[in-house]
Amino acid sequence: MDTIGLGVAATFTAEPLGDALRFWLAELDGGGDAEGDVAFAPYDQVFPSLLDPGSVLGRAGAAVVLVRAEDLVAGQDGSGELDAVATDLAAALRASARASGAPHVLVVCPPSPGHGSPEAHARFAAGLARAFEGDRAVSVLTSAEPYEPEPEDVHDAFADRTGNVPYTDRYFAALAAAVARRLQAVTTPRPKVVAVDCDGTLWDGVVGEDGPDRVVIGPQRLEIWRELARQVAAGRLLCLCSKNEEKDVREVFARHPELPVGLDDVTAMRVGWEAKSEALRSLAAELGLGLDSFVFLDDSPVECAEVRAGCPEVLTLRLPADAAGAAAFLRHCWPLDVTSVTAADSERTRRYQEERRRDQARGEMSLADFFATLDLRVTITPAGPEHEARAAQLAERTNQFNLSGTRRPDGEETFVVDVRDRFGDYGVVGLTGVRTEGDTLRAGAFLLSCRALGRGVEHRMLAHLGALARERGLARVALAFRATERNRPAGDFLATLPATVEPDGEETAWYVLDAGDAAAVVHTPGPAEERAAGPVRTAEAGAPAGWAAVERIATRLTGADAILDAMRAARPVTEVAGASPVEATVMRLWAELLDTAPASVDDGFFELGGHSLRLVQFMARVRAEFGVELPFDTLYTTSFTVAEVAKVIEERQLADTDDEELAGLLDELAGLSDEEIDALLDSGNG
């Protein structure tokens, strides 16, 4: 069965969304050809498409479902049915996402003006959003924000009446942008660290010259601080990277306690005079993270160029110099989007600060003494519903100590690992997924967050599996291993075990231990643990995708009109000498809609790939552009050319003008008395 890139199902005619979605697929692919990657389910077949594994949704790498409440219930109101429909829709979405393994985006689209109860629609949308809150498989959009056009630019009553196409080109462009943005957020790795410059970024002015009390943090700069506060709340680590005196920067924070971000929210800082690329490398070493998990924000083109040259792994973004532009940039900076936040995310900054205290204590004593005084407490329990989001997040994000490289909990049972010590609570940092096979307890998933490595937690996880196997009368424990580019620490751990290796295919092997040996595994600090206990000083090879694309989207593709302009620019129109203004406009509209752009005024609509839906779209654009309605039945049953349809438009414009002039004359005559009319006729002016 062929797999498609993006499957779309809707309760209305949504094919006009396809052009904009293909535009975004090409944009995010660095300008590659993404044509054909979007497929649509039959009209108004949402539920069958969700429940059929062979549908375009079941075969898609990602699925998009668009619904209007009014299409799902009978009658003009139907508000009483919406709760039941929402429940059924949520169940169908969960079943589809589980069966396909593909991310799903549900878009609750706005109702037609005057149709149904606004309160019922709002309740319907809010209920679906709540149903999937924190769900990593199904994401819900209840608007096209931040691309939402003005209310008058949302609905197209003519196209809806003619072909069940309810929205304008502007709104379809806005919807496509919102959908593409959400899909990227749920399918691409998110940065872990936001490193930010100070002068010209967090405030206007130079603190070293103007002084801490004279830098300016106006309303637009405050928006930048609020965005950083949202990033911290979502679990991103905030770092300062600035060429300044540290005491001056700290003084600015001290003089502005009202700011939404304080020094307590800053995980680490490098404020000094070294090159910023070196500062970022130092921060990565301190945090034990790869440079490819960093986003760096600076307004200086020189500093950005230096970091891109010295740290190509970092996603380096140049903010506009003006405060309003910088704030707008961050609103449209897709890599900073967060779709769900777990309890572990909100605690991440505190835990990294606790880790720094551990580092300090480790430096003050021998390694053996450090572990002896750590008071490590490891609790391993079966995973419950409350652990679902965190377990999925761990599987998705854990790279260095992920034995099999799995991206989902794998097994009949899942156990979660909670760790704490005298410095604080790590939270849920590990999981195992196991199944019983003969006399063996097999762990298809065995992973541990890098922040808990090197303390013996992994040994206690294995000992737990050994004890569990013995308790169940099983003889062996087997750990699945598949080498990846990033899980060398996992391989190093396995190499220390008294295990035999059983190959399982070309890439996977099982490390098999006697259950008693597994239960007896203990942690003995040594040189390997010394390295693991310290910062992980690694930087992954390869630059993150496209800082240039991120900057282009954040500065130029920030609204529906800009997106439409970019789409049109990608499909240029051939200029034809002698074409009238109306003919030239028709050629432009066809170039935007059809697979093949017209090259002359004698080219025919259907010969260029036109069909009934494209005809409805063309008629809607003619109505918006020229203010006239074309006869659908006549056009659909004939093969018409650019010149012919331009002539019809001109005739209708002329007829409308004559009608308006006649109506104006009749209005004028209606205001005259009989004597005044007789006088006009006698004078010959009638």
C-alpha positions in Angstrom: 0.0 0.0 0.0 1.5 3.3 -1.1 2.2 5.9 1.6 1.4 9.5 1.0 2.9 12.6 2.7 -0.2 14.4 3.9 -3.8 13.1 4.0 -6.7 15.6 4.4 -10.4 14.9 5.2 -13.0 17.6 5.7 -16.8 18.1 6.2 -16.7 20.6 3.3 -14.8 21.0 0.0 -11.3 21.6 1.3 -9.2 21.0 -1.9 -8.4 24.8 -2.2 -6.2 24.1 0.9 -4.0 21.8 -1.2 -2.1 24.5 -3.1 -1.2 26.3 0.1 -0.2 23.1 1.9 2.0 22.1 -1.1 3.6 25.6 -0.9 4.5 25.0 2.7 5.8 21.5 2.1 8.1 22.9 -0.5 9.1 25.9 1.7 10.0 23.6 4.6 11.8 21.2 2.2 14.2 24.0 1.3 12.4 24.7 -2.0 12.1 21.1 -3.0 9.3 19.8 -5.2 6.6 18.6 -2.9 3.8 18.3 -5.6 1.7 15.2 -5.1 2.4 14.9 -1.4 -1.1 16.0 -0.4 -4.1 13.8 -1.0 -7.8 14.4 -0.1 -10.5 12.1 1.1 -13.8 12.2 -0.7 -16.1 15.1 0.1 -17.7 14.9 3.6 -16.2 11.5 4.4 -14.5 12.3 7.7 -15.7 9.4 9.8 -15.2 6.7 7.1 -11.7 8.0 6.4 -10.7 8.0 10.1 -12.0 4.4 10.5 -10.6 2.9 7.3 -6.9 2.0 7.5 -6.8 2.0 3.7 -8.0 5.6 3.4 -5.8 8.6 2.6 -5.7 9.3 6.4 -4.7 5.7 7.2 -1.9 5.8 4.6 -0.6 9.3 5.4 2.6 10.3 7.1 0.5 13.0 8.8 -3.3 13.5 8.8 -5.4 16.7 8.8 -9.1 16.7 9.6 -11.2 19.8 9.1 -14.7 20.1 10.5 -17.5 22.7 10.8 -20.0 22.0 13.6 -22.8 22.8 11.2 -21.8 20.0 8.9 -21.9 17.4 11.6 -25.5 18.0 12.9 -28.9 18.3 11.3 -30.9 21.5 11.1 -30.0 25.1 11.7 -29.2 24.6 15.3 -28.5 21.1 16.3 -26.5 22.3 19.4 -27.9 19.4 21.4 -26.3 16.9 19.2 -22.8 18.4 19.2 -21.7 16.9 22.5 -22.4 13.4 21.2 -20.8 14.1 17.9 -17.7 15.5 19.6 -17.4 12.3 21.7 -17.7 10.1 18.5 -15.2 12.3 16.6 -12.6 12.2 19.5 -12.9 8.4 19.6 -12.5 8.1 15.8 -9.4 10.4 15.9 -7.8 8.3 18.6 -8.5 5.1 16.8 -7.0 6.5 13.5 -3.9 7.9 15.2 -3.3 4.6 17.1 -3.8 2.5 14.0 -1.6 4.6 11.7 1.0 5.9 14.1 0.9 9.2 12.2 0.3 12.6 13.9 -3.2 13.9 13.4 -4.2 17.6 13.4 -7.9 18.4 14.0 -9.0 21.8 12.8 -12.3 23.1 14.2 -13.2 25.7 11.5 -15.5 28.7 11.9 -19.2 28.3 11.2 -21.0 30.2 8.5 -22.3 33.6 9.5 -25.7 33.3 11.2 -25.6 29.5 11.2 -26.2 27.9 14.6 -25.4 29.1 18.0 -22.0 30.8 18.5 -22.0 29.5 22.1 -22.6 25.9 20.9 -19.7 26.2 18.4 -17.4 27.6 21.1 -18.4 24.7 23.5 -17.8 22.2 20.7 -14.4 23.6 19.9 -13.3 23.9 23.5 -14.5 20.4 24.3 -12.4 18.8 21.6 -9.4 20.9 22.6 -9.8 19.6 26.2 -10.2 16.0 25.0 -6.8 16.0 23.4 -4.9 18.3 25.9 -1.4 16.9 26.3 -2.1 14.2 23.7 1.0 13.8 21.5 -0.8 11.9 18.7 -3.7 14.3 18.1 -3.4 18.0 18.1 -6.3 20.5 17.9 -6.5 23.9 16.3 -9.5 26.1 17.0 -8.4 29.0 14.9 -5.9 30.0 12.2 -3.9 32.2 14.6 -1.6 33.9 14.3 -2.5 34.1 10.6 -6.3 34.8 11.0 -7.4 37.5 8.6 -10.1 40.1 9.3 -13.6 38.6 9.8 -14.8 40.0 6.5 -12.0 38.0 4.7 -12.9 34.6 6.1 -16.2 33.4 4.5 -17.1 33.2 0.8 -20.9 32.8 0.6 -20.9 32.7 -3.2 -18.3 29.8 -3.4 -20.0 28.0 -0.5 -23.4 28.2 -2.3 -21.9 27.2 -5.7 -19.5 24.4 -4.7 -19.5 23.9 -0.9 -16.2 25.9 -0.7 -16.9 28.0 2.4 -13.8 30.1 2.8 -11.8 32.7 0.9 -8.4 32.2 -0.6 -7.1 34.3 2.3 -8.6 32.0 4.9 -7.4 28.8 3.2 -3.9 30.3 3.1 -4.2 31.1 6.8 -5.4 27.6 7.7 -2.7 26.0 5.7 0.0 28.0 7.5 -1.5 27.2 10.9 -1.7 23.5 10.0 1.9 23.3 8.6 3.2 25.1 11.6 1.5 22.7 14.0 2.6 19.7 12.1 6.2 20.9 12.2 5.9 21.4 15.9 4.8 17.8 16.5 7.1 16.1 14.0 10.4 17.8 14.4 12.8 18.0 17.4 12.3 21.0 19.6 15.3 23.0 20.9 16.1 22.5 24.5 18.0 25.8 25.1 17.2 29.4 24.2 20.4 31.5 24.4 19.8 35.2 24.1 21.9 38.4 23.7 21.2 41.4 26.0 22.0 44.8 24.4 19.6 45.5 21.5 17.7 42.3 22.2 16.4 42.3 25.8 16.6 46.1 26.0 17.3 49.2 23.9 20.6 50.7 24.7 24.1 49.5 25.7 24.3 48.8 29.4 28.1 49.3 29.5 27.7 52.8 28.1 24.3 54.0 29.1 24.3 52.4 32.6 21.9 49.9 34.1 19.4 52.6 35.0 19.2 54.1 31.5 18.6 51.1 29.2 15.0 51.1 28.0 12.5 48.2 28.2 9.4 49.5 26.4 6.1 47.7 25.7 7.5 45.9 22.6 10.7 44.7 24.4 8.4 43.5 27.2 6.7 41.2 24.6 10.1 39.6 24.1 10.5 39.0 27.8 7.0 37.5 27.9 7.9 35.1 25.1 11.0 34.1 27.0 8.9 33.5 30.1 6.6 31.2 28.0 9.7 29.3 26.8 10.9 28.8 30.4 7.4 27.7 31.5 7.5 25.1 28.6 10.7 23.6 29.9 13.2 25.4 27.7 16.5 26.3 29.4 17.1 30.1 29.2 20.8 31.2 28.9 22.3 34.7 28.5 25.1 35.1 26.1 26.3 38.7 25.9 29.4 40.8 25.5 29.2 42.9 28.7 30.3 43.1 32.2 28.3 40.5 34.2 27.7 42.9 37.1 26.0 45.4 34.7 23.7 42.8 33.3 22.8 41.6 36.8 22.1 45.1 37.8 19.5 45.5 35.0 17.6 42.5 36.3 17.9 43.9 39.9 16.4 47.2 38.8 13.4 45.6 37.0 11.9 43.1 39.4 8.6 43.5 37.5 9.9 41.7 34.5 8.4 38.3 33.7 11.8 36.7 33.7 14.3 37.0 36.5 17.8 35.7 37.2 16.2 32.7 38.9 14.8 31.7 35.6 18.2 31.9 33.9 19.8 28.4 33.9 23.3 29.7 33.0 25.0 32.7 31.5 28.2 33.6 29.7 28.6 37.4 30.0 32.0 38.6 29.1 34.2 39.3 26.1 35.0 36.0 24.5 33.6 35.1 21.1 30.0 34.1 21.3 30.6 30.8 19.6 33.1 29.9 22.3 30.6 31.1 25.0 27.9 28.8 23.5 30.3 25.9 23.4 31.0 26.5 27.1 27.3 26.6 27.9 26.7 23.3 26.1 29.5 21.7 28.1 28.1 23.0 31.4 24.6 21.8 30.6 25.7 18.5 29.1 23.8 19.1 25.9 24.7 19.1 22.2 24.9 22.4 20.4 22.2 21.2 18.0 19.7 21.6 20.8 20.4 25.4 21.1 18.6 28.4 19.5 20.6 31.6 19.7 18.9 35.0 19.4 20.9 38.2 18.6 20.2 41.4 16.8 23.7 41.9 15.5 24.4 40.5 12.0 28.1 40.3 12.8 27.6 38.3 15.9 25.2 36.0 14.1 27.7 35.4 11.3 30.4 34.6 13.8 28.2 32.0 15.6 27.1 30.4 12.4 30.7 30.0 11.3 32.0 28.8 14.7 28.9 26.8 15.8 27.1 25.6 12.7 25.1 23.2 14.8 23.3 26.0 16.7 20.2 27.5 15.1 21.3 31.1 15.0 18.5 33.6 14.3 19.0 37.3 13.8 16.2 39.4 15.4 15.1 42.7 13.7 16.8 45.7 15.4 13.5 47.4 16.2 11.6 46.2 19.2 8.2 45.7 17.4 9.9 43.7 14.6 11.7 41.6 17.1 8.5 40.8 19.1 6.7 40.0 15.8 9.6 37.7 14.8 9.3 35.6 17.9 5.6 35.3 17.4 6.3 33.7 14.0 9.4 31.7 15.0 8.2 28.2 14.4 11.1 26.3 16.2 10.0 28.0 19.5 6.4 26.5 19.3 5.4 24.2 22.1 2.4 21.9 21.7 2.2 20.4 25.1 3.9 20.9 28.5 4.5 18.1 31.0 5.2 18.6 34.7 8.8 17.6 34.0 9.0 20.4 31.5 8.0 23.1 33.9 10.6 21.8 36.4 13.5 21.6 34.0 15.2 24.9 34.9 15.1 24.1 38.6 16.5 20.6 38.0 19.4 22.0 35.9 20.2 24.4 38.7 20.2 21.5 41.2 22.6 19.7 38.8 25.0 22.6 39.0 25.0 22.3 42.8 25.8 18.6 42.4 28.7 19.5 40.1 30.0 21.8 42.7 29.8 19.2 45.4 31.4 16.6 43.1 34.3 18.9 42.6 34.9 19.2 46.4 35.3 15.5 47.2 36.4 12.2 45.7 34.0 10.4 43.3 33.5 7.6 45.8 32.7 10.0 48.6 30.3 12.0 46.3 28.2 8.9 45.5 28.3 7.8 49.2 26.7 11.1 50.2 24.4 11.5 47.2 21.5 9.7 49.0 20.2 8.4 45.6 16.6 7.1 45.8 15.3 5.3 42.7 11.6 4.3 42.6 10.4 2.0 39.8 6.6 1.6 39.4 4.2 0.4 36.7 3.3 3.3 34.4 -0.2 4.7 34.9 -2.4 7.1 32.9 -0.7 10.0 34.7 2.6 8.9 33.2 1.5 8.6 29.6 2.6 12.1 28.3 6.0 11.9 30.1 6.7 8.4 28.9 5.9 9.4 25.3 8.1 12.4 25.7 11.0 10.4 27.1 10.8 7.9 24.3 10.8 10.7 21.7 13.6 12.8 23.2 16.1 10.3 24.8 19.0 9.7 22.5 22.3 9.0 24.5 20.9 6.2 26.8 18.3 4.6 24.6 19.3 1.0 24.1 17.1 0.2 21.1 16.7 3.7 19.8 12.9 3.3 20.1 10.6 6.3 19.9 7.7 4.8 21.7 7.3 2.6 24.8 7.6 -0.9 23.5 6.2 -3.9 25.4 3.3 -5.5 27.2 4.1 -3.6 30.4 5.8 -0.2 30.9 7.7 0.8 34.1 8.7 4.4 34.9 11.7 5.4 36.9 11.5 8.3 39.4 14.8 9.5 40.9 15.7 12.0 43.7 18.8 12.7 45.8 19.8 15.1 48.6 20.0 18.0 46.1 16.5 17.6 44.7 14.0 15.6 42.6 14.9 14.5 39.1 11.3 13.4 38.4 10.5 10.6 35.9 13.7 10.2 34.0 13.6 6.6 32.7 11.4 3.8 31.5 11.5 0.1 30.5 9.0 -1.7 28.3 8.9 -5.5 28.8 7.2 -8.6 27.5 7.4 -12.3 28.5 8.6 -14.7 25.8 9.2 -18.3 26.9 11.6 -18.2 29.9 12.8 -14.7 29.1 11.7 -11.2 30.2 12.5 -9.1 27.1 13.0 -5.3 27.4 12.3 -3.8 24.0 12.6 -0.3 25.6 15.2 0.6 28.1 16.1 4.3 28.3 17.2 6.9 30.8 17.5 10.7 30.5 21.0 12.0 30.2 20.6 14.1 33.3 20.5 11.0 35.4 23.4 9.1 33.8 26.4 8.0 35.6 24.8 7.7 39.1 23.9 4.0 38.9 20.2 4.5 38.0 20.6 2.3 34.9 22.0 -0.5 37.1 19.0 -0.3 39.4 16.7 -0.4 36.4 18.4 -3.7 35.3 18.4 -5.1 38.8 14.6 -4.4 38.9 14.1 -6.4 35.7 16.2 -9.2 37.1 14.2 -9.3 40.4 10.9 -9.1 38.3 12.0 -12.1 36.2 12.9 -14.2 39.2 9.6 -13.3 40.9 7.8 -14.6 37.8 9.8 -17.8 37.5 11.7 -16.6 34.4 15.3 -17.7 33.8 16.6 -14.8 31.7 16.5 -11.1 31.0 17.2 -9.8 27.5 17.8 -6.2 26.5 17.3 -5.1 22.9 20.1 -3.0 21.5 20.4 -1.1 18.2 23.4 1.2 17.7 22.5 4.7 16.6 24.6 7.8 16.0 24.0 9.0 19.5 23.5 6.1 21.9 27.2 5.2 22.5 26.7 5.5 26.3 24.0 2.8 26.2 26.5 0.5 24.3 29.2 1.3 26.8 26.8 0.2 29.6 26.0 -3.1 27.9 29.7 -3.8 27.4 30.1 -4.0 31.2 27.5 -6.6 31.7 28.0 -10.4 32.0 25.8 -10.9 29.0 25.8 -13.1 25.8 24.8 -11.4 22.5 22.1 -12.9 20.3 21.8 -11.2 16.9 18.2 -10.4 15.8 18.4 -9.1 12.2 21.0 -6.9 10.7 20.8 -4.0 13.1 19.3 -5.3 16.4 20.8 -7.7 19.0 19.6 -9.0 22.3 22.0 -8.8 25.3 20.9 -11.8 27.4 21.7 -12.2 31.1 20.8 -14.8 33.7 18.0 -13.4 35.8 20.1 -13.8 39.0 23.0 -11.9 37.4 20.7 -9.1 36.3 19.2 -8.8 39.8 22.7 -8.6 41.3 24.0 -5.8 39.1 25.3 -2.9 41.1 27.0 0.4 40.3 30.7 0.7 40.9 32.1 4.2 40.2 35.1 4.2 37.9 36.6 6.1 35.0 33.6 5.6 32.8 31.3 6.8 35.5 33.5 9.8 36.1 33.0 10.8 32.5 29.3 10.1 32.6 28.8 11.9 35.9 30.3 15.1 34.4 29.0 17.3 31.6 28.4 15.5 28.3 30.7 17.5 26.1 29.4 16.4 22.7 28.1 18.3 19.8 26.1 16.5 17.1 27.4 16.8 13.6 25.3 18.6 11.0 23.6 22.0 11.1 19.9 22.2 12.1 17.6 22.7 9.2 17.5 26.1 7.7 18.1 29.2 9.8 17.4 31.1 6.5 14.0 29.5 6.1 13.2 30.2 9.8 14.1 33.9 9.3 12.2 34.1 6.0 9.0 32.6 7.6 9.3 34.8 10.7 9.8 38.1 8.7 8.1 37.6 5.4 5.4 35.0 5.6 3.5 36.3 8.6 0.0 36.9 7.1 -2.4 35.4 4.6 -1.7 38.1 2.0 2.0 37.7 2.2 1.6 33.9 1.8 -0.6 34.3 -1.2 1.9 36.7 -2.8 4.7 34.2 -2.3 2.5 31.4 -3.8 1.8 33.6 -6.8 5.5 34.5 -7.2 6.3 30.8 -7.4 4.0 30.5 -10.4 4.8 33.4 -12.8 2.5 34.4 -15.6 3.6 34.7 -19.2 3.0 38.2 -20.5 1.2 38.2 -23.8 1.5 41.3 -26.1 -1.8 42.9 -27.0 -3.7 41.2 -24.1 -6.3 43.6 -22.6 -6.2 44.3 -18.8 -9.1 41.9 -18.2 -7.4 39.2 -20.3 -4.2 39.7 -18.4 -6.0 39.3 -15.1 -7.8 36.2 -16.2 -4.4 34.7 -17.3 -3.0 35.5 -13.8 -6.0 33.8 -12.1 -5.6 30.7 -14.2 -1.9 30.5 -13.6 -2.6 30.5 -9.9 -5.3 27.8 -10.1 -4.3 25.5 -12.9 -1.5 22.9 -13.3 -0.4 24.6 -16.6 -0.4 28.4 -16.9 -1.9 29.9 -20.1 0.5 31.1 -22.7 -2.0 32.9 -24.9 -5.5 34.3 -24.8 -6.7 31.4 -27.0 -5.8 28.8 -24.4 -8.8 26.9 -22.9 -9.6 26.5 -19.3 -10.3 22.7 -19.3 -7.4 22.0 -21.7 -5.0 23.5 -19.1 -6.3 21.1 -16.4 -9.4 22.9 -15.2 -12.2 21.0 -13.5 -15.4 21.8 -11.7 -13.8 22.7 -8.4 -11.2 24.9 -10.1 -14.1 26.6 -12.0 -15.9 27.4 -8.7 -12.6 28.9 -7.4 -12.1 30.9 -10.6 -15.7 32.2 -10.4 -15.2 33.3 -6.8 -12.0 35.1 -7.7 -13.7 36.8 -10.7 -16.5 37.9 -8.3 -14.0 39.3 -5.9 -11.8 40.9 -8.6 -14.4 42.3 -11.0 -17.7 42.3 -9.0 -19.5 40.1 -11.5 -20.9 36.6 -11.3 -20.2 34.2 -14.2 -22.8 31.6 -15.3 -21.6 28.3 -13.8 -23.8 26.0 -15.9 -22.8 27.7 -19.2 -19.1 27.8 -18.4 -19.0 24.2 -17.2 -20.7 22.8 -20.3 -18.5 24.6 -22.8 -14.8 24.9 -23.4 -13.9 28.5 -23.0 -10.7 30.5 -23.6 -9.1 33.4 -21.9 -10.4 35.8 -24.5 -13.9 34.4 -24.4 -14.3 34.6 -20.6 -12.7 38.1 -20.6 -15.3 39.2 -23.1 -18.1 37.8 -20.8 -16.6 39.7 -17.8 -16.5 42.9 -19.8 -20.1 42.5 -21.0 -21.3 41.8 -17.5 -19.4 44.8 -16.1 -21.0 47.0 -18.8 -24.5 45.6 -18.2 -24.1 46.2 -14.5 -23.0 49.7 -15.2 -26.0 50.3 -17.4 -28.3 48.8 -14.8 -26.8 51.1 -12.2 -27.2 54.2 -14.4 -30.8 53.3 -15.1 -31.5 52.6 -11.5 -30.0 56.0 -10.6 -32.2 57.7 -13.2 -35.3 56.0 -12.0 -34.4 57.1 -8.4 -34.0 60.6 -9.6 -37.3 60.7 -11.5 -39.1 59.2 -8.5 -38.2 62.3 -6.5 -39.8 64.7 -9.1 -43.4 65.9 -9.4 -45.5 65.4 -12.5 -45.1 69.0 -13.4 -41.3 68.8 -13.2 -41.3 65.6 -15.3 -43.5 67.4 -18.0 -41.1 70.4 -17.9 -38.1 68.1 -18.6 -39.9 66.4 -21.5 -41.0 69.7 -23.0 -37.4 71.0 -22.8 -36.1 67.9 -24.7 -33.8 66.9 -21.9 -35.8 63.7 -21.2 
